[in-house]
Structures are given as C-alpha cells and as structure tokens.
Amino acid sequence: MINYNNKIFRPVSNTENGETSGETVFVYKQEGNILTSEYSGGKIIKGHLIGLVDTAGNISMHYHQVNDKGEIMAGFCKSVPTLLPNGKIQLHETWEWITGDLSKGNSVIEEQ
C-alpha cells in the first residue's frame, strides 16, 4: 500500500467544470487505510476529503468544499496512482459532483 501521510499535492490538470487549479494545495494525512486532507487555494476557500486507500494505493474518497462564491460543493472521487520517474506520485482522478450541476470530470494531481 502506498502511504500518503504528510504528502503535498497540486493539480496539474482538471476539466473545466472542476474547481481545483494549480493554486490548490492538498495536504494528505493517512492512518492505516484511512486518508484525510485539508485543501485550499484558487477558487477553493476551504475543503476537506476523507477516503480509503486499497492495497494498490487506489483511493476512493468523498470531498466537500466552500468555493469563492460562498457555495458548499461536494462530490466523490476515485484516484489511481502512478509513480513518476523522479519517484513522486501522480494521481489520476475521476470525480463527480453530488451538488450543483451533478457533472463529472477528470483531474491529475502530483506530489510536490
């Protein structure tokens, strides 16, 4: 299992209907297979996520955040890790809003 504890991630790409950007910073914490994160930056004033990590390092999570319009947005996400040549982790994410327009999207975040 990949251990994400104390790792910092930033988005490198996102579909247009997403709210994260290169200004968003995720600080991951992991205890056993439980993953949490606080995040903020760009359009996101404050966000939290909680998820489970499987033995291959895949993450299944739910998230909620307050955006710069003062809206509470929430959704769920599946993240699949790959290791970059420099040893850092890249997460390929498929997500879906459960608030707002209920749209789906894809993003990629990388360990800093």
Helices and strands as residue ranges (DSSP letters): E 8-14, E 25-31, E 34-41, E 44-53, E 59-67, E 72-83, E 89-97, E 104-111
